[in-house]
Amino acid sequence: MIPVAFDYTAPSSVADAVSALGSDSEEIKVLAGGQSLIPVLRLRLAAPTLLVDIGRIPELRGITDEGDALVIGAMTTHAEVADSDLVKEHAGVLAKATEAVADPQVRHRGTLGGSLVHADPAGDLPAPILALDAELVIAGADGERTVPAANFFHDMFATAVGDREILTKVRIPKHTGWGAHYEKFTRVAQQWSIVAVAATVKVDGGSISAAKVALTNMGATPIRATGVEQALLGRAAAGDTVKQAASSAAEGTNPPTDTNGDASYRRHLANVLTGRAVLAAAAN
Ligand SMILES: Cc1cc2nc3c(=O)[nH]c(=O)nc-3n(C[C@H](O)[C@H](O)[C@H](O)COP(=O)(O)OP(=O)(O)OC[C@H]3O[C@@H](n4cnc5c(N)ncnc54)[C@H](O)[C@@H]3O)c2cc1C
């Protein structure tokens, strides 16, 4: 289907983008990589009167080392994040989850910021961002504000970013030396996650001294498996011990039932995949 007609603007700075978002056009949408928005427009699930294309704003792109944190511009593509040596070294679980997004074509166009604001419960990037205790920087008419990942995802397809705001960058505290793994369960290759687990752990002398675990598609928003994180502390980074700690991963979750599986199947998957993710993270 052809989208409903809309006006289009492509500002070259965040200030100009915010100003375009403040215009009196009835319904405005931000266009990033277009990998989720364009299908939505073609299906006429949204009919904006104005598209603000943020793809020509240099300050929204790139990955920088700011000492104790990495800062990733919202328009940085999945391919750039997955290939980045900085991300691999300091935020390994994000690199691994990003490698698992879709196919090379989508990863070439889709952006980190677009995935986070789109907030699909089955999207692969909210969980690692939550696990890494990232902070998200949002620009709007009232200036800039920073929101911790724990407060960013409000509901299915709903985040802290308002209609007339832009996510500009993501600040990720460095997790240098932490093992990392993203365990994604799909029925066929290059599918959205049925369930997935982002795990990053620190291992000292064979024991887990710190663990961060978050679940994809086990509720409307990504969920931190805090019970598992606590149960892992001080435990040997080995088979049965980790599996036992992981067996409570699904507690407190509210997974969907759909054609890929019902809620109880997903709870079983979450427990099994968490064990696998933590063991793989501890081994690298
Ligand atoms: C065939 C296919 C398979 C896919 N498979 C997967 C998968 O397996 N895993 C996965 O995680 N994703 C998958 N995706 C989605 C992909 O990761 C998209 O790139 C992502 O969901 C959206 O990023 P985008 O840059 O394309 O954003 P857009 O499509 O341009 O925008 C998405 C939404 O976010 C808003 N938005 C975007 N950027 C900003 C910003 N900086 N500030 C404010 N609002 C903003 C837009 O207004 C829109 O509402 C798939 C997509 C396709 C087409």
The ligand as a Gaussian input file, in Angstrom:
#p B3LYP/6-31G(d) Opt

LIG

0 1
 C       12.597000      -7.587000       7.899000
 C       12.895000      -6.975000       9.240000
 C       13.338000      -7.790000      10.260000
 C       13.628000      -7.244000      11.523000
 N       14.081000      -8.079000      12.493000
 C       14.439000      -7.560000      13.694000
 C       14.975000      -8.406000      14.711000
 O       15.167000      -9.604000      14.542000
 N       15.300000      -7.819000      15.908000
 C       15.125000      -6.488000      16.121000
 O       15.437000      -6.021000      17.212000
 N       14.638000      -5.673000      15.170000
 C       14.296000      -6.172000      13.968000
 N       13.812000      -5.331000      12.976000
 C       13.628000      -3.897000      13.283000
 C       14.918000      -3.096000      13.039000
 O       15.821000      -3.376000      14.077000
 C       14.657000      -1.594000      12.998000
 O       15.860000      -1.042000      12.582000
 C       14.258000      -0.915000      14.277000
 O       13.109000      -1.475000      14.863000
 C       13.901000       0.543000      14.057000
 O       15.013000       1.291000      13.738000
 P       14.989000       2.376000      12.580000
 O       16.218000       3.168000      12.699000
 O       14.754000       1.706000      11.289000
 O       13.757000       3.326000      13.029000
 P       12.430000       3.879000      12.240000
 O       11.791000       2.752000      11.560000
 O       12.868000       5.029000      11.369000
 O       11.642000       4.416000      13.456000
 C       11.007000       3.543000      14.361000
 C       10.179000       4.366000      15.368000
 O       11.028000       5.075000      16.259000
 C       10.871000       6.504000      16.122000
 N       12.241000       7.037000      16.179000
 C       13.318000       6.533000      15.526000
 N       14.435000       7.158000      15.913000
 C       14.055000       8.087000      16.819000
 C       14.772000       9.050000      17.592000
 N       16.119000       9.134000      17.552000
 N       14.074000       9.855000      18.412000
 C       12.713000       9.767000      18.495000
 N       11.978000       8.862000      17.808000
 C       12.661000       8.034000      16.973000
 C       10.159000       6.710000      14.795000
 O        9.368000       7.874000      14.819000
 C        9.301000       5.449000      14.711000
 O        8.135000       5.605000      15.485000
 C       13.489000      -5.840000      11.729000
 C       13.046000      -5.012000      10.689000
 C       12.758000      -5.572000       9.460000
 C       12.302000      -4.649000       8.348000

